[in-house]
Amino acid sequence: MIRYVVLWCLALSLADFLFMGLDKRRARRGEWRVPEKWFFLLALLGGAPGAILGMYAFRHKTRHWYFKFGLPAILLLQAGACVWLALRAR
């Protein structure tokens, strides 16, 4: 079970990371952008690490306070939930 959860989070993290890069590229070209809600949706579903890595790797969305503080907050909440579930399962 844990293996599937880890694979799920890795897949969503990769997707969020790639969306950050894609959105940065499109922003520079003045093209259609990825809606911000997609970054947060993927982060809430388990892709927060990829969103944070992509944000700083591509230097994208780092000036928006809701990304700068919101994505790490989501990650901390998810980590706390994982610890709580792990302790409860004992």
C-alpha positions, -999 to 999 in steps of 0.1 A, spaced: 0 0 0 27 24 9 45 17 -24 14 29 -43 12 61 -22 48 69 -29 44 62 -66 13 84 -66 31 113 -50 61 109 -73 39 110 -104 20 141 -92 53 158 -81 68 152 -115 36 165 -132 36 197 -110 73 202 -117 68 199 -154 38 222 -153 59 249 -136 85 246 -164 59 247 -191 41 277 -175 74 296 -172 82 289 -209 48 301 -220 50 332 -198 82 342 -215 66 337 -249 33 354 -241 13 323 -248 -16 306 -230 -8 299 -194 -14 270 -170 -41 281 -145 -28 286 -110 -55 264 -96 -39 234 -113 -6 239 -94 -25 239 -61 -48 210 -71 -18 188 -80 -1 199 -48 -31 191 -27 -33 156 -43 3 149 -33 25 168 -57 36 196 -33 73 186 -34 74 188 -72 56 222 -72 81 236 -47 111 222 -66 97 235 -99 90 269 -84 126 274 -74 143 255 -103 125 276 -129 123 307 -107 86 308 -113 58 321 -90 84 329 -63 71 364 -58 35 353 -52 30 350 -14 3 323 -18 28 301 -37 58 310 -15 40 301 17 10 281 5 29 252 -12 52 246 18 21 248 41 4 221 20 36 199 22 38 203 60 1 194 64 6 163 43 37 153 62 19 157 94 -10 136 82 14 109 71 30 108 105 -4 108 122 -16 79 101 17 60 106 14 63 144 -22 54 144 -16 23 124 6 8 151 
